[in-house]
Amino acid sequence: MARMTETPPAARPPSQPDRRSLLRTMLLIRRFEEKAAEMYAKGKIHGFLHLYIGQEAVATGAVAAARPDDYIVSHYREHGHALARGLDPGAVMAELFGRSGGVSGGRGGAMHLFDASKSFMGGYAIVAGHMPLACGLGLAEQYKGTQRIALNFIGDGAVNEGEFHESLNLAAVWKLPVLFICENNFYGMGTDVRRVSAVIEVYKRAEAYGIHAEQVDGMDVEAMYEATHRLAERVRRGEGPVFLEAICYRFRGHSMSDPEFYRHKDEVQRWRVLDPIEQLRARMFDAGELDDARFAELQHEADAIAGEAVRFADASPPPEISTLHDFVYKERSDA
């Protein structure tokens, strides 16, 4: 069967990232998440809220290294990925508020951000349940003959789910253009990965399916960028799927309702020394690319954007009751 001709390729990201852009994105994600935590405490955000604080380097580096048309398929701790992809912060915050101005019209909430115009194909609450969807997107692009790939973000809690193994096997058998990125922060909710996995190096799981797999320092945004850029090009060349395990750490609990009794404070403090924002800041200071005044400007910029996002969300009305059944079923064209 003949394949469709390839569409003109999107511009590839440079092999060397723009440090200032990376720092700006990480600062925005950090301040946005801090504002979201404040709004949760004030009762503006309901249900679950899973903060991304501490893991900013993974989303920032990986998404910056992807092409603008590459698919992003994420888990439910996806605010950072959404902001890194360029979704409007006000619309993201409005979605967290459950308001009509949200990216999903207020129907998805914090765990279901979605913007097809940005090739951001959603955050998903079912652990590992989005992995077959990433494979499906990859299969569609393979069939069309494009060089568009899918970046599939998962957490370490997904590796013992059936969909994890089914998806890796299918991707390997069909050589699907999918780059799996596991954010290994060592805890599936409140359970240490060492208590539930005989093999704690997640990338070795992927190797069992014949998939090229690597491990990277997920607290270093430039290392994250380099690894993603290099491996994404490998996937584009038709060499099959790749698996990247990013070692990282969340500074806050699993969700806002997590008392964190399972972690020692000294453990968290040891990881805070590796704060991805402070690491890049120090590197840029040493290279003469940044000073205190410019860093303060970037902080102020992030604070202003996050503050405006809250104001937009607060002013956005809830979805109308009359729209309750919209989008539940597709309308028949012959009705």
C-alpha positions as a Markdown table, in Angstrom:
| # | Residue | x | y | z |
|---|---|---|---|---|
| 1 | Met | 0.0 | 0.0 | 0.0 |
| 2 | Ala | 1.4 | 3.4 | -1.0 |
| 3 | Arg | 2.0 | 5.9 | 1.7 |
| 4 | Met | 1.1 | 9.5 | 1.7 |
| 5 | Thr | 3.9 | 11.9 | 0.7 |
| 6 | Glu | 5.8 | 13.5 | 3.6 |
| 7 | Thr | 4.8 | 17.1 | 4.5 |
| 8 | Pro | 7.6 | 19.7 | 4.6 |
| 9 | Pro | 9.7 | 19.0 | 7.7 |
| 10 | Ala | 9.4 | 21.5 | 10.6 |
| 11 | Ala | 12.5 | 23.3 | 11.7 |
| 12 | Arg | 14.8 | 21.2 | 13.9 |
| 13 | Pro | 15.9 | 22.6 | 17.2 |
| 14 | Pro | 19.6 | 23.6 | 17.3 |
| 15 | Ser | 22.0 | 21.1 | 18.9 |
| 16 | Gln | 23.0 | 23.7 | 21.5 |
| 17 | Pro | 20.1 | 25.2 | 23.5 |
| 18 | Asp | 19.4 | 28.8 | 24.4 |
| 19 | Arg | 20.3 | 28.8 | 28.1 |
| 20 | Arg | 18.3 | 32.0 | 28.8 |
| 21 | Ser | 15.2 | 30.5 | 27.2 |
| 22 | Leu | 15.6 | 27.4 | 29.3 |
| 23 | Leu | 16.0 | 29.4 | 32.5 |
| 24 | Arg | 13.0 | 31.5 | 31.7 |
| 25 | Thr | 10.8 | 28.5 | 31.1 |
| 26 | Met | 11.9 | 26.8 | 34.3 |
| 27 | Leu | 11.2 | 29.9 | 36.3 |
| 28 | Leu | 7.8 | 30.2 | 34.8 |
| 29 | Ile | 6.9 | 26.6 | 35.6 |
| 30 | Arg | 8.2 | 27.0 | 39.2 |
| 31 | Arg | 6.2 | 30.2 | 39.8 |
| 32 | Phe | 3.1 | 28.9 | 38.1 |
| 33 | Glu | 3.1 | 25.9 | 40.3 |
| 34 | Glu | 3.7 | 27.9 | 43.4 |
| 35 | Lys | 0.7 | 30.1 | 42.5 |
| 36 | Ala | -1.4 | 27.0 | 41.8 |
| 37 | Ala | -0.5 | 25.7 | 45.3 |
| 38 | Glu | -1.7 | 29.1 | 46.7 |
| 39 | Met | -4.9 | 28.9 | 44.8 |
| 40 | Tyr | -5.5 | 25.3 | 46.0 |
| 41 | Ala | -5.1 | 26.4 | 49.6 |
| 42 | Lys | -7.6 | 29.2 | 49.0 |
| 43 | Gly | -10.2 | 26.8 | 47.6 |
| 44 | Lys | -10.0 | 28.1 | 44.0 |
| 45 | Ile | -8.7 | 24.7 | 42.8 |
| 46 | His | -10.5 | 21.5 | 43.8 |
| 47 | Gly | -9.8 | 17.8 | 43.6 |
| 48 | Phe | -6.3 | 16.7 | 43.0 |
| 49 | Leu | -3.4 | 18.9 | 42.2 |
| 50 | His | 0.0 | 17.3 | 41.4 |
| 51 | Leu | 2.8 | 19.9 | 41.4 |
| 52 | Tyr | 5.8 | 19.7 | 39.2 |
| 53 | Ile | 8.2 | 21.6 | 41.5 |
| 54 | Gly | 11.7 | 20.1 | 41.3 |
| 55 | Gln | 11.2 | 18.4 | 37.9 |
| 56 | Glu | 11.2 | 21.5 | 35.7 |
| 57 | Ala | 14.4 | 20.5 | 33.9 |
| 58 | Val | 12.8 | 17.4 | 32.4 |
| 59 | Ala | 9.9 | 19.1 | 30.7 |
| 60 | Thr | 11.9 | 22.2 | 29.8 |
| 61 | Gly | 14.9 | 20.4 | 28.2 |
| 62 | Ala | 12.9 | 17.7 | 26.5 |
| 63 | Val | 10.2 | 19.9 | 25.0 |
| 64 | Ala | 12.7 | 22.5 | 23.8 |
| 65 | Ala | 14.6 | 19.8 | 22.0 |
| 66 | Ala | 11.5 | 18.5 | 20.2 |
| 67 | Arg | 10.1 | 20.0 | 17.0 |
| 68 | Pro | 7.1 | 22.2 | 17.4 |
| 69 | Asp | 4.9 | 19.7 | 15.6 |
| 70 | Asp | 6.1 | 16.6 | 17.5 |
| 71 | Tyr | 3.3 | 15.2 | 19.7 |
| 72 | Ile | 3.5 | 15.5 | 23.5 |
| 73 | Val | 1.6 | 12.9 | 25.4 |
| 74 | Ser | 1.9 | 13.3 | 29.2 |
| 75 | His | 0.8 | 11.9 | 32.5 |
| 76 | Tyr | -1.3 | 13.8 | 35.1 |
| 77 | Arg | 1.7 | 15.9 | 36.5 |
| 78 | Glu | 1.6 | 17.7 | 33.2 |
| 79 | His | 1.4 | 21.4 | 33.9 |
| 80 | Gly | 5.2 | 21.8 | 33.3 |
| 81 | His | 5.0 | 20.0 | 30.0 |
| 82 | Ala | 2.1 | 22.2 | 28.9 |
| 83 | Leu | 3.8 | 25.4 | 29.8 |
| 84 | Ala | 7.1 | 24.3 | 28.2 |
| 85 | Arg | 5.1 | 23.5 | 25.0 |
| 86 | Gly | 3.8 | 27.1 | 25.0 |
| 87 | Leu | 0.2 | 26.6 | 26.1 |
| 88 | Asp | -1.3 | 29.9 | 27.4 |
| 89 | Pro | -0.6 | 30.1 | 31.2 |
| 90 | Gly | -4.0 | 31.8 | 31.7 |
| 91 | Ala | -5.9 | 29.1 | 29.9 |
| 92 | Val | -3.9 | 26.4 | 31.8 |
| 93 | Met | -4.7 | 28.1 | 35.2 |
| 94 | Ala | -8.4 | 28.5 | 34.2 |
| 95 | Glu | -8.5 | 24.7 | 33.5 |
| 96 | Leu | -7.1 | 24.1 | 37.0 |
| 97 | Phe | -9.9 | 26.4 | 38.3 |
| 98 | Gly | -12.5 | 24.4 | 36.2 |
| 99 | Arg | -13.5 | 27.5 | 34.3 |
| 100 | Ser | -14.8 | 27.8 | 30.7 |
| 101 | Gly | -11.6 | 29.7 | 29.7 |
| 102 | Gly | -9.5 | 26.7 | 30.3 |
| 103 | Val | -7.7 | 24.8 | 27.6 |
| 104 | Ser | -10.2 | 22.0 | 28.0 |
| 105 | Gly | -13.2 | 24.3 | 28.6 |
| 106 | Gly | -13.1 | 23.6 | 32.3 |
| 107 | Arg | -14.1 | 20.0 | 31.8 |
| 108 | Gly | -10.7 | 18.3 | 32.4 |
| 109 | Gly | -9.2 | 20.0 | 35.3 |
| 110 | Ala | -5.6 | 19.7 | 36.4 |
| 111 | Met | -5.1 | 16.2 | 35.1 |
| 112 | His | -6.5 | 16.6 | 31.6 |
| 113 | Leu | -4.9 | 19.6 | 29.9 |
| 114 | Phe | -5.1 | 19.4 | 26.1 |
| 115 | Asp | -4.3 | 21.6 | 23.1 |
| 116 | Ala | -4.2 | 20.0 | 19.7 |
| 117 | Ser | -3.1 | 23.2 | 18.0 |
| 118 | Lys | 0.2 | 22.9 | 19.9 |
| 119 | Ser | 0.3 | 19.1 | 19.3 |
| 120 | Phe | -0.1 | 18.7 | 23.1 |
| 121 | Met | -2.3 | 15.6 | 23.1 |
| 122 | Gly | -3.2 | 15.6 | 26.7 |
| 123 | Gly | -2.4 | 14.7 | 30.3 |
| 124 | Tyr | -4.0 | 11.5 | 31.4 |
| 125 | Ala | -5.0 | 10.3 | 34.9 |
| 126 | Ile | -4.9 | 6.6 | 34.2 |
| 127 | Val | -1.3 | 5.5 | 35.0 |
| 128 | Ala | 0.3 | 4.2 | 31.8 |
| 129 | Gly | -3.0 | 4.4 | 30.0 |
| 130 | His | -1.7 | 7.1 | 27.7 |
| 131 | Met | 1.2 | 4.9 | 26.4 |
| 132 | Pro | -0.9 | 3.1 | 23.8 |
| 133 | Leu | -2.2 | 6.5 | 22.6 |
| 134 | Ala | 1.4 | 7.7 | 22.0 |
| 135 | Cys | 2.0 | 4.5 | 20.0 |
| 136 | Gly | -1.1 | 5.2 | 17.9 |
| 137 | Leu | 0.0 | 8.7 | 17.1 |
| 138 | Gly | 3.4 | 7.3 | 16.1 |
| 139 | Leu | 1.8 | 4.6 | 14.0 |
| 140 | Ala | -0.3 | 7.3 | 12.1 |
| 141 | Glu | 2.8 | 9.3 | 11.3 |
| 142 | Gln | 4.8 | 6.2 | 10.3 |
| 143 | Tyr | 1.9 | 5.4 | 7.9 |
| 144 | Lys | 1.9 | 8.9 | 6.4 |
| 145 | Gly | 5.7 | 8.8 | 6.0 |
| 146 | Thr | 6.5 | 11.9 | 8.0 |
| 147 | Gln | 9.3 | 12.6 | 10.4 |
| 148 | Arg | 6.9 | 13.7 | 13.2 |
| 149 | Ile | 7.4 | 11.7 | 16.4 |
| 150 | Ala | 5.6 | 11.3 | 19.7 |
| 151 | Leu | 7.3 | 12.2 | 23.0 |
| 152 | Asn | 5.6 | 10.1 | 25.7 |
| 153 | Phe | 6.2 | 11.2 | 29.3 |
| 154 | Ile | 5.5 | 8.6 | 32.0 |
| 155 | Gly | 6.4 | 8.3 | 35.7 |
| 156 | Asp | 8.2 | 5.5 | 37.4 |
| 157 | Gly | 4.9 | 4.3 | 38.8 |
| 158 | Ala | 3.9 | 3.3 | 35.3 |
| 159 | Val | 6.5 | 0.6 | 34.8 |
| 160 | Asn | 4.6 | -2.2 | 36.5 |
| 161 | Glu | 1.4 | -1.6 | 34.6 |
| 162 | Gly | 0.4 | -3.8 | 31.7 |
| 163 | Glu | 0.2 | -0.9 | 29.3 |
| 164 | Phe | 3.8 | -0.2 | 29.8 |
| 165 | His | 4.9 | -3.6 | 28.6 |
| 166 | Glu | 2.3 | -3.8 | 25.9 |
| 167 | Ser | 3.3 | -0.4 | 24.5 |
| 168 | Leu | 7.0 | -1.0 | 24.6 |
| 169 | Asn | 6.6 | -4.4 | 22.9 |
| 170 | Leu | 4.3 | -3.0 | 20.2 |
| 171 | Ala | 6.5 | 0.0 | 19.6 |
| 172 | Ala | 9.6 | -2.3 | 19.2 |
| 173 | Val | 7.8 | -4.8 | 16.9 |
| 174 | Trp | 6.5 | -2.1 | 14.6 |
| 175 | Lys | 9.5 | 0.3 | 15.0 |
| 176 | Leu | 7.2 | 3.1 | 15.9 |
| 177 | Pro | 8.5 | 6.7 | 16.1 |
| 178 | Val | 8.0 | 7.2 | 19.8 |
| 179 | Leu | 10.5 | 8.6 | 22.3 |
| 180 | Phe | 9.5 | 7.3 | 25.8 |
| 181 | Ile | 10.7 | 9.6 | 28.6 |
| 182 | Cys | 10.3 | 8.2 | 32.1 |
| 183 | Glu | 10.5 | 10.8 | 34.9 |
| 184 | Asn | 11.9 | 8.6 | 37.7 |
| 185 | Asn | 11.4 | 10.6 | 40.9 |
| 186 | Phe | 11.6 | 7.3 | 42.9 |
| 187 | Tyr | 8.1 | 7.4 | 44.3 |
| 188 | Gly | 4.8 | 6.1 | 42.9 |
| 189 | Met | 2.5 | 8.1 | 45.1 |
| 190 | Gly | 4.0 | 7.3 | 48.5 |
| 191 | Thr | 5.8 | 4.1 | 47.6 |
| 192 | Asp | 9.5 | 4.0 | 47.1 |
| 193 | Val | 10.4 | 2.3 | 43.8 |
| 194 | Arg | 12.9 | 0.1 | 45.7 |
| 195 | Arg | 10.0 | -1.6 | 47.6 |
| 196 | Val | 8.1 | -2.7 | 44.5 |
| 197 | Ser | 10.7 | -3.2 | 41.7 |
| 198 | Ala | 13.4 | -5.8 | 41.7 |
| 199 | Val | 15.1 | -3.8 | 39.0 |
| 200 | Ile | 15.1 | -0.1 | 39.9 |
| 201 | Glu | 17.0 | 1.1 | 36.8 |
| 202 | Val | 13.9 | 1.6 | 34.6 |
| 203 | Tyr | 15.8 | 1.9 | 31.3 |
| 204 | Lys | 16.8 | -1.8 | 31.7 |
| 205 | Arg | 13.1 | -2.7 | 31.4 |
| 206 | Ala | 13.0 | -1.2 | 28.0 |
| 207 | Glu | 16.2 | -3.0 | 26.9 |
| 208 | Ala | 14.4 | -6.2 | 27.5 |
| 209 | Tyr | 12.2 | -5.4 | 24.5 |
| 210 | Gly | 15.2 | -4.6 | 22.2 |
| 211 | Ile | 14.7 | -0.9 | 22.6 |
| 212 | His | 17.7 | 1.4 | 22.8 |
| 213 | Ala | 17.6 | 2.9 | 26.3 |
| 214 | Glu | 19.6 | 5.4 | 28.2 |
| 215 | Gln | 19.6 | 7.2 | 31.6 |
| 216 | Val | 20.1 | 10.9 | 32.0 |
| 217 | Asp | 20.4 | 13.5 | 34.9 |
| 218 | Gly | 16.9 | 14.9 | 34.9 |
| 219 | Met | 18.0 | 17.7 | 37.3 |
| 220 | Asp | 20.3 | 19.1 | 34.6 |
| 221 | Val | 18.2 | 20.9 | 31.9 |
| 222 | Glu | 21.1 | 21.0 | 29.4 |
| 223 | Ala | 21.8 | 17.3 | 29.8 |
| 224 | Met | 18.1 | 16.7 | 29.3 |
| 225 | Tyr | 18.1 | 18.8 | 26.1 |
| 226 | Glu | 21.1 | 17.1 | 24.7 |
| 227 | Ala | 19.8 | 13.6 | 25.3 |
| 228 | Thr | 16.4 | 14.4 | 23.9 |
| 229 | His | 17.7 | 16.1 | 20.8 |
| 230 | Arg | 20.1 | 13.3 | 20.0 |
| 231 | Leu | 17.6 | 10.5 | 20.6 |
| 232 | Ala | 14.8 | 12.3 | 18.8 |
| 233 | Glu | 16.9 | 12.4 | 15.7 |
| 234 | Arg | 17.6 | 8.7 | 16.0 |
| 235 | Val | 13.8 | 8.1 | 16.1 |
| 236 | Arg | 13.3 | 10.3 | 13.1 |
| 237 | Arg | 15.8 | 8.3 | 11.1 |
| 238 | Gly | 13.4 | 5.3 | 11.4 |
| 239 | Glu | 15.6 | 3.4 | 13.8 |
| 240 | Gly | 12.6 | 2.6 | 16.0 |
| 241 | Pro | 11.5 | 3.7 | 19.5 |
| 242 | Val | 13.9 | 4.9 | 22.2 |
| 243 | Phe | 13.6 | 5.0 | 25.9 |
| 244 | Leu | 15.1 | 7.7 | 28.1 |
| 245 | Glu | 15.0 | 7.5 | 31.9 |
| 246 | Ala | 15.4 | 10.9 | 33.5 |
| 247 | Ile | 16.5 | 10.7 | 37.2 |
| 248 | Cys | 14.7 | 13.6 | 39.0 |
| 249 | Tyr | 12.9 | 14.4 | 42.2 |
| 250 | Arg | 9.7 | 16.2 | 43.2 |
| 251 | Phe | 10.2 | 18.7 | 46.0 |
| 252 | Arg | 6.6 | 18.6 | 47.0 |
| 253 | Gly | 4.3 | 15.6 | 47.9 |
| 254 | His | 2.5 | 13.4 | 45.4 |
| 255 | Ser | -0.4 | 15.8 | 45.5 |
| 256 | Met | -1.5 | 18.8 | 47.6 |
| 257 | Ser | -3.2 | 16.4 | 50.0 |
| 258 | Asp | 0.0 | 14.3 | 50.6 |
| 259 | Pro | 1.3 | 14.7 | 54.2 |
| 260 | Glu | 4.6 | 13.1 | 53.0 |
| 261 | Phe | 5.2 | 10.8 | 56.0 |
| 262 | Tyr | 7.1 | 8.4 | 53.8 |
| 263 | Arg | 10.0 | 10.7 | 53.1 |
| 264 | His | 12.7 | 12.0 | 55.4 |
| 265 | Lys | 13.3 | 15.7 | 55.4 |
| 266 | Asp | 17.0 | 15.3 | 55.0 |
| 267 | Glu | 16.4 | 13.3 | 51.8 |
| 268 | Val | 14.4 | 16.2 | 50.4 |
| 269 | Gln | 17.0 | 18.7 | 51.5 |
| 270 | Arg | 19.8 | 16.7 | 49.7 |
| 271 | Trp | 17.9 | 16.8 | 46.5 |
| 272 | Arg | 17.1 | 20.5 | 46.9 |
| 273 | Val | 20.8 | 21.2 | 46.6 |
| 274 | Leu | 20.4 | 19.9 | 43.0 |
| 275 | Asp | 17.6 | 22.4 | 42.2 |
| 276 | Pro | 17.6 | 22.5 | 38.4 |
| 277 | Ile | 17.0 | 26.3 | 38.3 |
| 278 | Glu | 19.9 | 27.0 | 40.7 |
| 279 | Gln | 22.2 | 24.7 | 38.7 |
| 280 | Leu | 21.6 | 26.5 | 35.5 |
| 281 | Arg | 21.7 | 29.9 | 37.2 |
| 282 | Ala | 25.2 | 29.1 | 38.7 |
| 283 | Arg | 26.5 | 27.9 | 35.3 |
| 284 | Met | 25.3 | 31.0 | 33.6 |
| 285 | Phe | 26.8 | 33.2 | 36.3 |
| 286 | Asp | 30.2 | 31.5 | 35.9 |
| 287 | Ala | 30.1 | 32.0 | 32.1 |
| 288 | Gly | 29.2 | 35.7 | 32.4 |
| 289 | Glu | 25.8 | 35.2 | 30.8 |
| 290 | Leu | 23.8 | 36.3 | 33.8 |
| 291 | Asp | 24.0 | 38.6 | 36.7 |
| 292 | Asp | 21.8 | 39.3 | 39.8 |
| 293 | Ala | 19.9 | 42.1 | 38.1 |
| 294 | Arg | 19.0 | 40.0 | 35.0 |
| 295 | Phe | 18.0 | 37.0 | 37.1 |
| 296 | Ala | 15.8 | 39.3 | 39.2 |
| 297 | Glu | 14.1 | 40.5 | 36.0 |
| 298 | Leu | 13.4 | 37.0 | 34.9 |
| 299 | Gln | 11.9 | 36.2 | 38.2 |
| 300 | His | 9.7 | 39.2 | 38.1 |
| 301 | Glu | 8.6 | 38.3 | 34.6 |
| 302 | Ala | 7.6 | 34.8 | 35.7 |
| 303 | Asp | 5.8 | 36.2 | 38.7 |
| 304 | Ala | 3.9 | 38.6 | 36.5 |
| 305 | Ile | 2.8 | 35.9 | 34.1 |
| 306 | Ala | 1.7 | 33.6 | 36.9 |
| 307 | Gly | -0.2 | 36.4 | 38.6 |
| 308 | Glu | -1.9 | 37.4 | 35.4 |
| 309 | Ala | -2.9 | 33.7 | 34.8 |
| 310 | Val | -4.6 | 33.7 | 38.2 |
| 311 | Arg | -6.5 | 36.9 | 37.4 |
| 312 | Phe | -7.6 | 35.5 | 34.1 |
| 313 | Ala | -8.7 | 32.2 | 35.7 |
| 314 | Asp | -10.6 | 34.0 | 38.4 |
| 315 | Ala | -12.5 | 36.2 | 36.0 |
| 316 | Ser | -13.4 | 33.3 | 33.7 |
| 317 | Pro | -16.9 | 32.0 | 34.3 |
| 318 | Pro | -17.7 | 28.3 | 35.0 |
| 319 | Pro | -19.0 | 26.3 | 32.1 |
| 320 | Glu | -22.8 | 26.8 | 31.5 |
| 321 | Ile | -25.0 | 24.0 | 32.8 |
| 322 | Ser | -26.6 | 23.9 | 29.4 |
| 323 | Thr | -23.3 | 22.6 | 27.9 |
| 324 | Leu | -23.2 | 19.7 | 30.4 |
| 325 | His | -23.7 | 17.0 | 27.7 |
| 326 | Asp | -21.6 | 18.7 | 25.0 |
| 327 | Phe | -18.7 | 16.6 | 23.6 |
| 328 | Val | -20.0 | 13.4 | 25.2 |
| 329 | Tyr | -21.1 | 11.9 | 21.9 |
| 330 | Lys | -20.2 | 12.9 | 18.4 |
| 331 | Glu | -23.2 | 14.2 | 16.5 |
| 332 | Arg | -24.3 | 12.1 | 13.5 |
| 333 | Ser | -23.6 | 13.8 | 10.2 |
| 334 | Asp | -26.8 | 12.4 | 8.7 |
| 335 | Ala | -29.1 | 13.4 | 11.7 |
